[in-house]
Amino acid sequence: MAKYSRSSPYYSTDRFGKFLDVMTDRPIKAKSADILYKIDKVYEYRPDLLAHDLYGSASLWWVFTQRNPDVIQDPIFDFKAGRNIYIPTKDQLNSDLGV
Amino acid sequence: MGLFDAVGSQVAGQALGDATGTAGRLAIAGLIPGGSIGFKVGGAKVNINLNGGAPDWRLRVSLAEKADYFYKSQSPADRGIMSPLFGSATQNGVIFPYTPQVQVTHTASYSQQKFTHSNYPGYYYENSEVAAISITGDFTVQNNIEGQYLLAAITFFRACTKMWFGASKSRQGFPPPMVFLNGYGSNYLPNVPCVVTSFSHTMPNDCDYIDVPTVIPGSVGAGGIGGAVSQAVGGLMQGGGLNAVTGALTGGLQSVVGSTLGPSGAGIASLLGATGGGSTRLPTNSQITVSLQPVYSRKAVSGFNLDDFAAGKMIGSTSKGGFI
């Protein structure tokens, strides 16, 4: 079975043959450089768009959920305009995820 | 790449289409790519830098130094939508943010006399003139501040093609105001007195439009919008975007500004003292074309000296008449 890439939320999840085990989180450490951002209408329900614009890769759509587990449980439908989330820097993603 | 990754990438790729809107979206959101440490919450880069260095060589169209109307009104409320044009003595008026195309034409007219049985006609001098100066410049709108500036510029040029008429108060019957053209240092367009003979603004159909809230200022500092930009952008952008502002302006501003615009929103509320409402959709990229006809008073013309003009002595400062 193909291996998931480093930018995938399933990269750390164990696999059994064709099957994935219960998902293992890929937490992103809180840093003082993280930015508190109020989600704008333009990015509502679109973490992929924000990830693309910020990091150049839409496949990092899930990092906001991992960084803000207390605010975002559903990575898409909890990504509502007006909510305050912390945005990790790209350097931080490099460090924590190796992307 | 795993199964979910492949599907995810495909969906994301289709959804994203091209990436040309990235800069605009980030500007609206007040973000910069990468989220680096120098990233300012709710901040946005403003292309219109109104605090240029001195001497400022950018092209500027402004009202007379002692004018007290339009954006130079004594009362901030009277400046209204033109408030972004209010600034220091050398940086008020409409400053073209990108180098515009300027065409200045000087003509000398001669009448022709065709003599009977001659090979060459005779030419007799009639007069000289400086034709209307044509200025074409681009304006971009990436955030509210730039949008409000463009709106102020459009309103200014519109107003400069109209006379005080009807219910106009003390100036009833006055013709459209004189404007003064400065730019490119002290010897090319030295405070040339002009009237606006035509103005056009193109609303293109091939670019995005941004909803710009209309903020009618109650007070703006002496530094004008240039000094306000850095504070104002942060507040507006962080404050939940345009919907919040629009709602605030229509609903009872004072209470909503504090609660909806967020921490920086209070800054812009006190800075601009918003009292008006509404919003305007403006193109992210548009073009303004304006024709300015140089006009010199009889008194100024009577002091014209060609020898001095040729030596460059009648150009270079506002006190010398602005002859070109």
Interface residues (C-beta under 8 A of the other chain):
Chain A: M1 A2 K3 Y4 S5 S7 S8 Y10 A33 D34 I35 L36 Y37 K38 D40 K41 V42 Y43 D48 L49 L50 H52 D53 L54 Y55 G56 A58 S59 W61 A81 G82 I87 P88 T89 K90 D91
Chain B: M1 G2 L3 F4 D5 G8 S9 A12 G13 A15 L16 A19 T22 R25 L26 I28 A29 G30 L31 P33 G34 G35 S36 I37 F39 V41 G42 Q238 G239 G240 G241 L242 N243 G262
